[in-house]
Amino acid sequence: MRQALVSDIHGNIEALNAVMADIAQQSVDELICLGDIVGYGPNPIECLELIMKKAKLTILGNHDQASVFDPSGFNPIAMKAILWTRNELEKGSRRAVDQRWDFINELPKQHQMDKMLFVHGSPNDATNEYVFPEHAYDKTKMDRLFAKVPLYCFQGHTHIAGVFTPDPLFIDLEECDYSFSLSREKLMINIGSVGQPRDEDPRACYTILDHAAKKVFFRRVAYDFEATIAKIYKIPELDNQLGDRLRAGK
Ligand SMILES: [Fe+2]
């Protein structure tokens, strides 16, 4: 079985459409989403409805949670975007709005399949904890995280794809040449961000988990970020910085 794992779409429909077109060429059986479908970007409804239709499993992200519950812990730019997103999600027929709200409300914070754990943030705090590449130098933190990993943990949230090993070590996409073999060693695998990559590569990022080959493949997909940026510039509640960072990929 081959599963496509997407995360941190953040209302960027141009990036999501480009990723879906790439997935269609990759003999993928299932789509899994690790959260943050909305927030920051100009097309939250389109992204949410596409994921509602296509994903076999979706995990709750902190921005999804903030768009329906009380947001806290966000910087002013993110907060303004969340409040705008919440308002957007209330547009349309009562039925459509209820379906969106029910979908987000019912999302699990984590899911385990065999020895694979799927979260948005970390195995310790499934929704909110960041595991950044530099945390690989913090052995205490990494030991604490790996203690909660059954064998493999798939996560998003930082928008920086790569593999954490228990050494501890972080291996980025260039270092592993965009694929990594799943051995019997515990791993935490960050699948990257579709709609707002932050590793200085502006291309959309997602990951294919190939169960038979026991491998993950990291994919980068070019998309028309200038179209997304132009939309962000036109929406006063979405700070221009949210557009500029798409061009820079950070
Ligand atoms: Fe995110």
Boltz pocket constraint, residues with backbone or C-beta under 6 A from the ligand:
constraints:
  - pocket:
      binder: B
      contacts: [[A, 8], [A, 10], [A, 35], [A, 36], [A, 61], [A, 63], [A, 157], [A, 158], [A, 159]]
      max_distance: 6.0
